């Protein structure tokens, strides 16, 4: 599944390995966008759990069943 997550604040790109390899982009408006492919819903819950442990504020979450070739 493809996901796009927006969080409040700038998250350092070094966290990418801990967040299932999602690409981290720091936006000009003071938010970060995490996007990419996740294997399944369990991987998504793992990412959301990590964000919660880091006390980050979730602003939005979008997911779709697109494959990497779409």
N, C-alpha and C positions, 0 to 999 in steps of 0.2 A: 504494500500500500504506500502511496505517496502522502507525506504529511507536510504541513506548513504551520509552525507554531510561532506566535509572537509573544515576547515577554518584555516586561518593563525593565529598563536599564540595559547597559552594555555588558554582554557576557564575553569573556576572553575566548578567542578561537581555540586556545589550548584545551578547552573542555570537550572538543569535538569527539575525541576517542571515548569519553565517558558517556556520551549521548548517542550511542549507536551509529556514529559516523555522520550524523546530520551536519550539513553545512551551516556555519554560524556567520551571519552577516549583521554587522552593527549599522543600524539605520541612523540617519541624520536627526530624527525626531527623538532620540534617546532610548529607542527600543532595540531589541535584537530579534532577528528572524532566524529560526532554525528550520531547515527544509531538507527533504530528501526521501529516500526509500527506506521503509522499515519492513521487516520480514512478516510481522503479524501484529495483532492487537496486544499480545503480551509484551512485545518490544516497545510499543507505544506506552503502555502502562509503566514500564521500566523507566523510560525517559521522563514521563510526568512525575514519577516518584522521585527521581533525582532532582528535578526542578523544585519540587516541594521541599526536599531536604536542604536545598541551597537557599530556601526562603525567597524564591523568585516569584514575582507576580505574573500569572498567566493572563494575557490579554485576549488571545484568540487561538483557536485550533481548527484547522481544516484538514480533512483527509479525503482521499479518493482511492479508488481501486485501480488507478492507472499503473501500467507496467513501465519498466525503465525504457522500453522502446517506443512508448506513446509520446 
